[in-house]
Amino acid sequence: MKGYVPTPPNLAEKMVRDLFSEAPPESNDRILYHGTGTGPFAAAVERVSDAEGLDIPDGLGVDTNPRHLEKARNRGLRHVEF
């Protein structure tokens, strides 16, 4: 996995909480998860949005590694297409 550095879930969640404290998502927002890897940021967006009662923006996750995309798809996230 040359060049792949997984983002710890707690770090992804902290970053999402910081972002959403400044600019909470709205129902018509969309997120592009470029270099999505296994989907830690997409998962954090869903967790934080659910916990805070926020709208969950639609998302698109892209990555060049098909194994990472398969793992991301297996997370069962409802707001993002990988």
C-alpha positions as CSV (number, residue, x, y, z in Angstrom):
1,M,0.0,0.0,0.0
2,K,2.5,2.5,-1.1
3,G,1.6,6.0,0.0
4,Y,-1.4,5.0,2.1
5,V,-1.7,6.4,5.6
6,P,-4.9,5.5,7.3
7,T,-6.6,8.3,9.3
8,P,-7.6,7.3,12.8
9,P,-11.3,7.5,13.4
10,N,-11.0,9.9,16.4
11,L,-8.9,12.3,14.4
12,A,-11.3,12.3,11.5
13,E,-14.2,12.9,13.9
14,K,-12.3,15.8,15.5
15,M,-11.7,17.4,12.1
16,V,-15.4,17.0,11.1
17,R,-16.6,18.5,14.4
18,D,-14.2,21.4,14.0
19,L,-15.4,22.0,10.4
20,F,-19.1,21.7,11.3
21,S,-18.8,24.0,14.3
22,E,-17.9,26.8,11.8
23,A,-20.2,25.7,9.0
24,P,-22.8,23.1,9.7
25,P,-24.0,21.2,6.7
26,E,-27.3,22.1,5.0
27,S,-29.6,19.6,3.2
28,N,-28.5,20.6,-0.3
29,D,-24.7,20.3,0.5
30,R,-22.5,17.8,-1.2
31,I,-19.0,16.5,-0.2
32,L,-16.3,15.1,-2.5
33,Y,-14.1,12.7,-0.6
34,H,-11.1,12.6,-2.9
35,G,-8.5,10.1,-1.9
36,T,-11.2,8.6,0.4
37,G,-9.2,5.5,1.3
38,T,-11.4,3.2,3.4
39,G,-13.8,6.1,4.2
40,P,-12.9,7.4,7.6
41,F,-14.0,10.9,6.9
42,A,-17.2,9.9,5.4
43,A,-17.9,7.7,8.4
44,A,-17.1,10.6,10.7
45,V,-19.5,12.9,8.8
46,E,-22.3,10.4,9.3
47,R,-21.5,9.9,13.0
48,V,-21.2,13.6,13.8
49,S,-24.3,14.5,11.8
50,D,-26.3,11.9,13.5
51,A,-25.1,12.8,17.0
52,E,-25.7,16.5,16.5
53,G,-29.0,16.2,14.6
54,L,-27.5,17.8,11.5
55,D,-28.4,17.3,7.9
56,I,-26.1,14.7,6.3
57,P,-24.8,16.0,3.0
58,D,-24.7,13.7,0.0
59,G,-21.2,12.5,-0.8
60,L,-19.0,11.0,-3.5
61,G,-15.9,9.1,-2.5
62,V,-13.2,8.4,-5.0
63,D,-9.9,6.6,-4.7
64,T,-7.5,4.9,-7.1
65,N,-7.2,1.8,-5.0
66,P,-10.1,-0.6,-5.6
67,R,-9.4,-2.5,-2.3
68,H,-9.8,0.7,-0.3
69,L,-13.1,1.5,-2.1
70,E,-14.4,-2.0,-1.4
71,K,-13.7,-1.5,2.3
72,A,-15.3,1.9,2.2
73,R,-18.4,0.4,0.6
74,N,-18.6,-2.3,3.2
75,R,-19.0,0.4,5.9
76,G,-22.7,0.6,4.9
77,L,-22.7,4.4,4.9
78,R,-26.0,5.8,3.7
79,H,-25.0,9.3,2.5
80,V,-22.1,8.5,0.2
81,E,-21.5,6.6,-3.1
82,F,-18.0,5.2,-3.6
